[in-house]
Amino acid sequence: MLTVDNINLHYGAAQALRGVSIEAPMGKITCVLGRNGVGKSSLLRAITGQQPISGGAIAFNGESLEGLAPYHRASRGIGYVPQGREIFPLLTVKENLETGFAPLPRKERFIPDDIFSLFPVLSSMLARRGGDLSGGQQQQLAIGRAMVTRPRVLVLDEPTEGIQPSIIKDIGRAIRYLRDSTGMAILLVEQYLDFCRELADHVYIMDRGEIVHQGAAETLDTPEARRHLTV
C-alpha cells in the first residue's frame, strides 16, 4: 500500500499542500479529483520525489520513501505517467519505451508483451518518432513506458487530458486490466468525473491544498462532493 501521511509542501513561501493524507491500496484504483490549482499535481510530484515535502511522511508497503530521488523511487516500484505525457519527440516509439529500462536489472530490460496487447497501435509504430504520434497515441506510449519499469504502484496525472473519447475508453480498459491482472496500486489524478466514477474504488477530493472529501466512487454524486468540483 502507498500511504501519504499528513504531508505539507511548499514552493518558496507558498504552501501547496496542507496536511494531506491518502492511501492507495494494492489491487485498487484510487482517484484524486479537484478543480485546477488545488494541489493535485503537487501531491503526485511529492509521491514521485520530484518535489520535496516540508512535513509528514510518504511510504510504500511500510518503507519510507523520504529523501529518495525519483529514479530510486522508480526502482522501488513507483511508475509515473506525467501530465502532458512528456514523451521524447525525437526518439522512436521503441526508444521511448526503452527509456523505462533505467531502473531495471539487466535481465529485465525487455518490453513486456502486455504493453502491445493493451495498446496494439504501439507495435505497428515502433519505428515512428514519438513527436509524430497523435495526442492519444502519445498518452498510450507514456503509459506503456511506465509499464516497462514493472511498477507496483502506477501514478497517472490527468491521463484523459486532451484525448479523444475513443482513446479515453481504451485507457480506461487498460487501467482496469492492470488493476485486475497485476494487483498493482493505481493512483489517478483526474478532472473527468465520469472517468473516475466508472473506474475508481475510492476517491479523494482536494480543495485549496487539502483533502475535503473521501469515499466510494458513488459519493461523487453527493451535494458535498459536487460543491468542491463545480467551477
Phi and psi in degrees as GROMACS dihedral restraints (atoms count N, CA, C in turn):
[ dihedral_restraints ]
;  ai    aj    ak    al  type     phi  dphi    fc
    3     4     5     6     1   -90.3    20    10
    4     5     6     7     1   126.7    20    10
    6     7     8     9     1  -124.5    20    10
    7     8     9    10     1   133.6    20    10
    9    10    11    12     1  -117.9    20    10
   10    11    12    13     1   118.9    20    10
   12    13    14    15     1  -119.8    20    10
   13    14    15    16     1   102.9    20    10
   15    16    17    18     1    55.9    20    10
   16    17    18    19     1    46.8    20    10
   18    19    20    21     1   -87.8    20    10
   19    20    21    22     1   147.3    20    10
   21    22    23    24     1  -117.1    20    10
   22    23    24    25     1   150.4    20    10
   24    25    26    27     1  -146.1    20    10
   25    26    27    28     1   134.5    20    10
   27    28    29    30     1  -122.9    20    10
   28    29    30    31     1   146.2    20    10
   30    31    32    33     1  -112.7    20    10
   31    32    33    34     1    96.5    20    10
   33    34    35    36     1    64.0    20    10
   34    35    36    37     1  -126.1    20    10
   36    37    38    39     1   -85.2    20    10
   37    38    39    40     1   -10.7    20    10
   39    40    41    42     1   -88.0    20    10
   40    41    42    43     1   129.5    20    10
   42    43    44    45     1   -95.7    20    10
   43    44    45    46     1   120.9    20    10
   45    46    47    48     1   -96.1    20    10
   46    47    48    49     1   -32.2    20    10
   48    49    50    51     1  -126.5    20    10
   49    50    51    52     1   137.2    20    10
   51    52    53    54     1  -128.4    20    10
   52    53    54    55     1    98.2    20    10
   54    55    56    57     1    59.9    20    10
   55    56    57    58     1    43.7    20    10
   57    58    59    60     1   -82.8    20    10
   58    59    60    61     1   129.0    20    10
   60    61    62    63     1  -130.9    20    10
   61    62    63    64     1   127.3    20    10
   63    64    65    66     1  -143.4    20    10
   64    65    66    67     1   164.5    20    10
   66    67    68    69     1  -131.3    20    10
   67    68    69    70     1   140.8    20    10
   69    70    71    72     1  -124.8    20    10
   70    71    72    73     1    94.4    20    10
   72    73    74    75     1   -70.9    20    10
   73    74    75    76     1   154.7    20    10
   75    76    77    78     1   -65.2    20    10
   76    77    78    79     1   142.4    20    10
   78    79    80    81     1    74.1    20    10
   79    80    81    82     1    15.7    20    10
   81    82    83    84     1  -131.8    20    10
   82    83    84    85     1   155.6    20    10
   84    85    86    87     1  -105.7    20    10
   85    86    87    88     1   119.2    20    10
   87    88    89    90     1  -111.1    20    10
   88    89    90    91     1   128.2    20    10
   90    91    92    93     1  -117.4    20    10
   91    92    93    94     1   134.1    20    10
   93    94    95    96     1  -112.0    20    10
   94    95    96    97     1   123.1    20    10
   96    97    98    99     1  -119.6    20    10
   97    98    99   100     1   168.0    20    10
   99   100   101   102     1   155.8    20    10
  100   101   102   103     1   163.8    20    10
  102   103   104   105     1   -68.2    20    10
  103   104   105   106     1   172.4    20    10
  105   106   107   108     1   -60.8    20    10
  106   107   108   109     1   139.6    20    10
  108   109   110   111     1    79.6    20    10
  109   110   111   112     1    15.8    20    10
  111   112   113   114     1   -95.8    20    10
  112   113   114   115     1    -3.5    20    10
  114   115   116   117     1   112.9    20    10
  115   116   117   118     1     7.1    20    10
  117   118   119   120     1   -62.2    20    10
  118   119   120   121     1   -50.9    20    10
  120   121   122   123     1   -67.6    20    10
  121   122   123   124     1   -33.3    20    10
  123   124   125   126     1   -61.6    20    10
  124   125   126   127     1   -38.3    20    10
  126   127   128   129     1   -59.9    20    10
  127   128   129   130     1   -45.0    20    10
  129   130   131   132     1   -68.4    20    10
  130   131   132   133     1   -36.7    20    10
  132   133   134   135     1   -64.4    20    10
  133   134   135   136     1   -34.0    20    10
  135   136   137   138     1   -66.9    20    10
  136   137   138   139     1   -43.9    20    10
  138   139   140   141     1   -65.0    20    10
  139   140   141   142     1   -40.3    20    10
  141   142   143   144     1   -86.9    20    10
  142   143   144   145     1    -1.9    20    10
  144   145   146   147     1    86.2    20    10
  145   146   147   148     1    12.0    20    10
  147   148   149   150     1   -83.3    20    10
  148   149   150   151     1   -16.4    20    10
  150   151   152   153     1  -140.6    20    10
  151   152   153   154     1   126.0    20    10
  153   154   155   156     1   -71.4    20    10
  154   155   156   157     1   145.1    20    10
  156   157   158   159     1   -87.9    20    10
  157   158   159   160     1   157.0    20    10
  159   160   161   162     1  -108.8    20    10
  160   161   162   163     1     7.5    20    10
  162   163   164   165     1   178.2    20    10
  163   164   165   166     1   156.4    20    10
  165   166   167   168     1    90.5    20    10
  166   167   168   169     1  -166.0    20    10
  168   169   170   171     1  -148.0    20    10
  169   170   171   172     1   148.6    20    10
  171   172   173   174     1  -129.0    20    10
  172   173   174   175     1   129.9    20    10
  174   175   176   177     1  -141.3    20    10
  175   176   177   178     1   153.7    20    10
  177   178   179   180     1  -125.5    20    10
  178   179   180   181     1   121.1    20    10
  180   181   182   183     1    51.9    20    10
  181   182   183   184     1    40.8    20    10
  183   184   185   186     1    82.8    20    10
  184   185   186   187     1    -4.3    20    10
  186   187   188   189     1  -101.2    20    10
  187   188   189   190     1   123.8    20    10
  189   190   191   192     1   -64.4    20    10
  190   191   192   193     1   139.9    20    10
  192   193   194   195     1  -100.3    20    10
  193   194   195   196     1     6.0    20    10
  195   196   197   198     1   -59.5    20    10
  196   197   198   199     1   131.0    20    10
  198   199   200   201     1    80.9    20    10
  199   200   201   202     1    -5.1    20    10
  201   202   203   204     1   -81.2    20    10
  202   203   204   205     1   135.0    20    10
  204   205   206   207     1   -68.6    20    10
  205   206   207   208     1   160.3    20    10
  207   208   209   210     1   -52.9    20    10
  208   209   210   211     1   -40.9    20    10
  210   211   212   213     1   -69.5    20    10
  211   212   213   214     1   -29.4    20    10
  213   214   215   216     1   -72.0    20    10
  214   215   216   217     1   -35.7    20    10
  216   217   218   219     1   -66.8    20    10
  217   218   219   220     1   -36.3    20    10
  219   220   221   222     1   -61.5    20    10
  220   221   222   223     1   -40.8    20    10
  222   223   224   225     1   -69.6    20    10
  223   224   225   226     1   -20.9    20    10
  225   226   227   228     1   -84.3    20    10
  226   227   228   229     1    -6.4    20    10
  228   229   230   231     1   112.6    20    10
  229   230   231   232     1    13.0    20    10
  231   232   233   234     1   -95.3    20    10
  232   233   234   235     1   106.5    20    10
  234   235   236   237     1   -96.4    20    10
  235   236   237   238     1   144.4    20    10
  237   238   239   240     1  -134.2    20    10
  238   239   240   241     1   129.6    20    10
  240   241   242   243     1  -114.6    20    10
  241   242   243   244     1   101.9    20    10
  243   244   245   246     1   -74.8    20    10
  244   245   246   247     1   159.4    20    10
  246   247   248   249     1   -62.8    20    10
  247   248   249   250     1   136.9    20    10
  249   250   251   252     1    82.9    20    10
  250   251   252   253     1     0.9    20    10
  252   253   254   255     1    75.4    20    10
  253   254   255   256     1   -49.6    20    10
  255   256   257   258     1    54.1    20    10
  256   257   258   259     1    41.8    20    10
  258   259   260   261     1   -76.7    20    10
  259   260   261   262     1   166.5    20    10
  261   262   263   264     1   -92.1    20    10
  262   263   264   265     1   107.7    20    10
  264   265   266   267     1   -65.3    20    10
  265   266   267   268     1   -27.7    20    10
  267   268   269   270     1   -92.6    20    10
  268   269   270   271     1    -9.6    20    10
  270   271   272   273     1   -87.9    20    10
  271   272   273   274     1   152.0    20    10
  273   274   275   276     1   -71.0    20    10
  274   275   276   277     1   167.4    20    10
  276   277   278   279     1   -56.8    20    10
  277   278   279   280     1   -44.8    20    10
  279   280   281   282     1   -61.7    20    10
  280   281   282   283     1   -44.0    20    10
  282   283   284   285     1   -66.1    20    10
  283   284   285   286     1   -38.1    20    10
  285   286   287   288     1   -59.8    20    10
  286   287   288   289     1   -44.8    20    10
  288   289   290   291     1   -63.2    20    10
  289   290   291   292     1   -37.9    20    10
  291   292   293   294     1   -70.5    20    10
  292   293   294   295     1   -17.2    20    10
  294   295   296   297     1   -64.7    20    10
  295   296   297   298     1   -18.7    20    10
  297   298   299   300     1   -74.0    20    10
  298   299   300   301     1    -5.1    20    10
  300   301   302   303     1   -71.6    20    10
  301   302   303   304     1   -21.8    20    10
  303   304   305   306     1   -49.8    20    10
  304   305   306   307     1   -46.1    20    10
  306   307   308   309     1   -85.8    20    10
  307   308   309   310     1     4.6    20    10
  309   310   311   312     1   -97.6    20    10
  310   311   312   313     1   147.4    20    10
  312   313   314   315     1   -64.8    20    10
  313   314   315   316     1   156.1    20    10
  315   316   317   318     1   -55.4    20    10
  316   317   318   319     1   -37.6    20    10
  318   319   320   321     1   -68.5    20    10
  319   320   321   322     1   -17.0    20    10
  321   322   323   324     1  -102.7    20    10
  322   323   324   325     1     9.2    20    10
  324   325   326   327     1   -85.2    20    10
  325   326   327   328     1    72.3    20    10
  327   328   329   330     1  -145.5    20    10
  328   329   330   331     1   160.3    20    10
  330   331   332   333     1   -88.9    20    10
  331   332   333   334     1   118.1    20    10
  333   334   335   336     1   -62.9    20    10
  334   335   336   337     1   142.5    20    10
  336   337   338   339     1   -62.0    20    10
  337   338   339   340     1   -27.9    20    10
  339   340   341   342     1   -55.8    20    10
  340   341   342   343     1   -32.6    20    10
  342   343   344   345     1   -62.3    20    10
  343   344   345   346     1   -42.3    20    10
  345   346   347   348     1   -77.9    20    10
  346   347   348   349     1   -24.3    20    10
  348   349   350   351     1   -69.3    20    10
  349   350   351   352     1   -40.4    20    10
  351   352   353   354     1   -74.9    20    10
  352   353   354   355     1   -38.2    20    10
  354   355   356   357     1  -128.7    20    10
  355   356   357   358     1    75.5    20    10
  357   358   359   360     1   -57.3    20    10
  358   359   360   361     1   -28.0    20    10
  360   361   362   363     1   -60.5    20    10
  361   362   363   364     1   -29.2    20    10
  363   364   365   366     1   -67.6    20    10
  364   365   366   367     1   -35.6    20    10
  366   367   368   369     1   -66.9    20    10
  367   368   369   370     1   -26.9    20    10
  369   370   371   372     1   -89.5    20    10
  370   371   372   373     1    -3.4    20    10
  372   373   374   375     1  -123.5    20    10
  373   374   375   376     1    22.6    20    10
  375   376   377   378     1   -58.7    20    10
  376   377   378   379     1   -30.8    20    10
  378   379   380   381     1   -93.2    20    10
  379   380   381   382     1    -3.9    20    10
  381   382   383   384     1   -79.2    20    10
  382   383   384   385     1   147.8    20    10
  384   385   386   387     1   -72.7    20    10
  385   386   387   388     1   144.1    20    10
  387   388   389   390     1   -58.5    20    10
  388   389   390   391     1   -35.2    20    10
  390   391   392   393     1   -69.8    20    10
  391   392   393   394     1   -13.9    20    10
  393   394   395   396     1   -88.4    20    10
  394   395   396   397     1    -7.6    20    10
  396   397   398   399     1   -80.5    20    10
  397   398   399   400     1   155.0    20    10
  399   400   401   402     1   -69.6    20    10
  400   401   402   403     1   168.4    20    10
  402   403   404   405     1   -58.6    20    10
  403   404   405   406     1   -42.4    20    10
  405   406   407   408     1   -65.9    20    10
  406   407   408   409     1   -39.4    20    10
  408   409   410   411     1   -67.4    20    10
  409   410   411   412     1   -37.6    20    10
  411   412   413   414     1   -64.4    20    10
  412   413   414   415     1   -35.9    20    10
  414   415   416   417     1   -66.0    20    10
  415   416   417   418     1   -40.6    20    10
  417   418   419   420     1   -63.2    20    10
  418   419   420   421     1   -38.2    20    10
  420   421   422   423     1   -64.5    20    10
  421   422   423   424     1   -41.7    20    10
  423   424   425   426     1   -63.8    20    10
  424   425   426   427     1   -40.1    20    10
  426   427   428   429     1   -67.1    20    10
  427   428   429   430     1   -42.6    20    10
  429   430   431   432     1   -59.8    20    10
  430   431   432   433     1   -42.1    20    10
  432   433   434   435     1   -60.8    20    10
  433   434   435   436     1   -42.4    20    10
  435   436   437   438     1   -64.7    20    10
  436   437   438   439     1   -36.7    20    10
  438   439   440   441     1   -67.8    20    10
  439   440   441   442     1   -28.9    20    10
  441   442   443   444     1   -58.6    20    10
  442   443   444   445     1   -31.6    20    10
  444   445   446   447     1   -74.2    20    10
  445   446   447   448     1    -0.3    20    10
  447   448   449   450     1    57.0    20    10
  448   449   450   451     1    55.5    20    10
  450   451   452   453     1   -70.5    20    10
  451   452   453   454     1   151.1    20    10
  453   454   455   456     1  -102.0    20    10
  454   455   456   457     1   -18.5    20    10
  456   457   458   459     1  -128.8    20    10
  457   458   459   460     1   125.9    20    10
  459   460   461   462     1  -110.8    20    10
  460   461   462   463     1   119.2    20    10
  462   463   464   465     1  -109.0    20    10
  463   464   465   466     1   121.8    20    10
  465   466   467   468     1  -123.6    20    10
  466   467   468   469     1   130.0    20    10
  468   469   470   471     1  -106.3    20    10
  469   470   471   472     1   102.8    20    10
  471   472   473   474     1    49.6    20    10
  472   473   474   475     1    61.8    20    10
  474   475   476   477     1   -67.8    20    10
  475   476   477   478     1   -14.4    20    10
  477   478   479   480     1   -95.2    20    10
  478   479   480   481     1    -1.7    20    10
  480   481   482   483     1   -61.9    20    10
  481   482   483   484     1   120.9    20    10
  483   484   485   486     1    69.6    20    10
  484   485   486   487     1    20.6    20    10
  486   487   488   489     1  -107.7    20    10
  487   488   489   490     1   140.8    20    10
  489   490   491   492     1   -68.6    20    10
  490   491   492   493     1   151.5    20    10
  492   493   494   495     1   -54.6    20    10
  493   494   495   496     1   -38.3    20    10
  495   496   497   498     1   -64.3    20    10
  496   497   498   499     1   -37.4    20    10
  498   499   500   501     1   -73.4    20    10
  499   500   501   502     1   -34.0    20    10
  501   502   503   504     1   -58.5    20    10
  502   503   504   505     1   -41.4    20    10
  504   505   506   507     1   -64.4    20    10
  505   506   507   508     1   -39.9    20    10
  507   508   509   510     1   -63.7    20    10
  508   509   510   511     1   -41.6    20    10
  510   511   512   513     1   -66.4    20    10
  511   512   513   514     1   -40.4    20    10
  513   514   515   516     1   -60.6    20    10
  514   515   516   517     1   -43.6    20    10
  516   517   518   519     1   -63.2    20    10
  517   518   519   520     1   -40.0    20    10
  519   520   521   522     1   -64.4    20    10
  520   521   522   523     1   -43.7    20    10
  522   523   524   525     1   -63.6    20    10
  523   524   525   526     1   -42.7    20    10
  525   526   527   528     1   -64.2    20    10
  526   527   528   529     1   -40.8    20    10
  528   529   530   531     1   -62.2    20    10
  529   530   531   532     1   -43.6    20    10
  531   532   533   534     1   -63.6    20    10
  532   533   534   535     1   -40.4    20    10
  534   535   536   537     1   -60.8    20    10
  535   536   537   538     1   -48.7    20    10
  537   538   539   540     1   -76.1    20    10
  538   539   540   541     1   -31.5    20    10
  540   541   542   543     1   -94.2    20    10
  541   542   543   544     1   -28.0    20    10
  543   544   545   546     1  -109.7    20    10
  544   545   546   547     1   -20.5    20    10
  546   547   548   549     1    74.0    20    10
  547   548   549   550     1    13.1    20    10
  549   550   551   552     1   -70.4    20    10
  550   551   552   553     1   159.0    20    10
  552   553   554   555     1   -85.4    20    10
  553   554   555   556     1   134.3    20    10
  555   556   557   558     1  -121.3    20    10
  556   557   558   559     1   122.5    20    10
  558   559   560   561     1  -115.7    20    10
  559   560   561   562     1   121.2    20    10
  561   562   563   564     1  -125.4    20    10
  562   563   564   565     1   122.5    20    10
  564   565   566   567     1   -97.9    20    10
  565   566   567   568     1   130.5    20    10
  567   568   569   570     1  -149.9    20    10
  568   569   570   571     1   158.2    20    10
  570   571   572   573     1  -115.2    20    10
  571   572   573   574     1   -13.5    20    10
  573   574   575   576     1   -80.8    20    10
  574   575   576   577     1   100.9    20    10
  576   577   578   579     1   -60.1    20    10
  577   578   579   580     1   -45.7    20    10
  579   580   581   582     1   -62.6    20    10
  580   581   582   583     1   -36.4    20    10
  582   583   584   585     1   -60.9    20    10
  583   584   585   586     1   -46.7    20    10
  585   586   587   588     1   -68.6    20    10
  586   587   588   589     1   -38.9    20    10
  588   589   590   591     1   -60.1    20    10
  589   590   591   592     1   -37.8    20    10
  591   592   593   594     1   -76.5    20    10
  592   593   594   595     1   -31.7    20    10
  594   595   596   597     1  -101.7    20    10
  595   596   597   598     1   -37.3    20    10
  597   598   599   600     1   -72.1    20    10
  598   599   600   601     1   141.8    20    10
  600   601   602   603     1   -88.5    20    10
  601   602   603   604     1   -29.6    20    10
  603   604   605   606     1  -149.7    20    10
  604   605   606   607     1   145.0    20    10
  606   607   608   609     1  -127.5    20    10
  607   608   609   610     1   149.0    20    10
  609   610   611   612     1  -124.9    20    10
  610   611   612   613     1   144.5    20    10
  612   613   614   615     1  -118.7    20    10
  613   614   615   616     1   133.5    20    10
  615   616   617   618     1  -108.6    20    10
  616   617   618   619     1   149.2    20    10
  618   619   620   621     1  -152.5    20    10
  619   620   621   622     1   128.3    20    10
  621   622   623   624     1    52.9    20    10
  622   623   624   625     1    42.2    20    10
  624   625   626   627     1    80.3    20    10
  625   626   627   628     1     9.3    20    10
  627   628   629   630     1  -129.2    20    10
  628   629   630   631     1   156.3    20    10
  630   631   632   633     1   -81.3    20    10
  631   632   633   634     1   121.7    20    10
  633   634   635   636     1  -113.7    20    10
  634   635   636   637     1    -7.7    20    10
  636   637   638   639     1  -160.0    20    10
  637   638   639   640     1   144.3    20    10
  639   640   641   642     1  -150.7    20    10
  640   641   642   643     1   154.9    20    10
  642   643   644   645     1   162.6    20    10
  643   644   645   646     1  -171.1    20    10
  645   646   647   648     1   -67.8    20    10
  646   647   648   649     1   162.1    20    10
  648   649   650   651     1   -57.6    20    10
  649   650   651   652     1   -30.7    20    10
  651   652   653   654     1   -62.4    20    10
  652   653   654   655     1   -23.1    20    10
  654   655   656   657     1   -73.9    20    10
  655   656   657   658     1    -8.4    20    10
  657   658   659   660     1   -64.3    20    10
  658   659   660   661     1   -19.4    20    10
  660   661   662   663     1   -91.2    20    10
  661   662   663   664     1     2.1    20    10
  663   664   665   666     1   -80.1    20    10
  664   665   666   667     1   152.3    20    10
  666   667   668   669     1   -55.5    20    10
  667   668   669   670     1   -37.2    20    10
  669   670   671   672     1   -61.1    20    10
  670   671   672   673     1   -45.8    20    10
  672   673   674   675     1   -67.3    20    10
  673   674   675   676     1   -45.4    20    10
  675   676   677   678     1   -64.0    20    10
  676   677   678   679     1   -28.3    20    10
  678   679   680   681     1   -61.0    20    10
  679   680   681   682     1   -31.8    20    10
  681   682   683   684     1   -93.7    20    10
  682   683   684   685     1    -2.6    20    10
  684   685   686   687     1  -109.7    20    10
  685   686   687   688     1   -21.4    20    10
  687   688   689   690     1   -78.8    20    10
  688   689   690   691     1   147.3    20    10
